[in-house]
Amino acid sequence: MPTMTAPKLISGNANQPLAQAISRRMSMHRGMDVGLVDARVERFNDGEIFVEVYENVRGEDMFIVQPTSNPANDNLMELLIIADALRRSSAARITAVIPYFGYARQDRRSKARTPITAKLVANMLVEAGVERILTLDLHATQIQGFFDIPVDNLYASPIYALDAMHNFRSCMDDVMVVSPDVGGVARARDLAQRINAPLSIVDKRRGKPGEVAEMTVIGDVKDRVCIIVDDIVDTAGTLCKAAEVLMDNGAKEVHSYITHGVLSGPAVERITKSAMKSLVITDTIAATEAVQAAPNIRIVPTAPMFAQAILNTWNGTSVSSLFDHKTLGPIYEGLYTAD
């Protein structure tokens, strides 16, 4: 049994609504208030970040909820400085809950004289005093190996399986899961197996960086309800093009399940005008007003899963049990009915 009395949460400014939702869920699970630790995270006039923790955290099991989304550098520095403040305040253990792990796309040297920034970020987190990482759908799972501390990488596919079985229950025989590229086949296959659906692939070839020259659909999508699965949607150009190609190949409808809605630049406008009937994202990145107002973008909560993962980490029970959508069913009771 843990020697610490209770888990304690603290949050930066990156996604306060998610941190508060996790706090509420943990309070529901434990039958007692698990509020966010009272602290201030603010900036001086020159942009420097300052953190002050108002509560005693000596000997406590601390969980910092902070995605490193846009602005990535500011949010990353907030995370590092909060960790340093807790370490210097004698916290017993510091776990960084990073719903969206920024810089994950820089996980290898794609050409000469380029950095591996994901490894640099891993080094900084460990140096700041973080002893464990809890994240969701890393862009590249091998990033776990960049750390010499435990990393729990949760998956959105169990939540999406519940969502798909609920929202497409009247046409499950017509559903086909689609990977938007060859690299994402494993992620798409995982969801396909969970909902017992066939798998298709959109093979894309680039003329030059950032520009898709040609897309080919591998598999018969005629009269199918296609569900595109991926981990990140940024400018949404490739995603919208893939939806268009699927419709041109006879798909009945196109929907997308993307874990992290970065949605930068013209992304929301593109999605609104696209052939996609719906785009489902999680709340790992705080939604802008434009995202909330988009008629075909829907957000599913991750707080129930993160709250349970934090409690499991704290009390020393299995986190991998949350990889099963049947386990998540009771946790998401009231949101989905998996008929």
Secondary structure, 3 states (H helix, E strand, C coil): CCCCCCEEEEECCCCHHHHHHHHHHHHHHHCCCCCECCEEEEECCCCCEEEEECCCCCCCEEEEECCCCCCHHHHHHHHHHHHHHHHHCCCCEEEEEECCCCCCCCCCCCCCCCCCHHHHHHHHHHHHCCCEEEEECCCCHHHHHHCCCCEEEECCHHHHHHHHHHHCCCCHHHEEEEECCHHHHHHHHHHHHHHCCCEEEEEEEEEECCEEEEEEEECCCCCCEEEEEEEEECCCHHHHHHHHHHHHCCCCEEEEEEEEECCCCCHHHHHHHCCCCEEEEECCCCCCHHHHHCCCEEEECCHHHHHHHHHHHHHCCCCHHHHCHHHHHHHCECCECCC
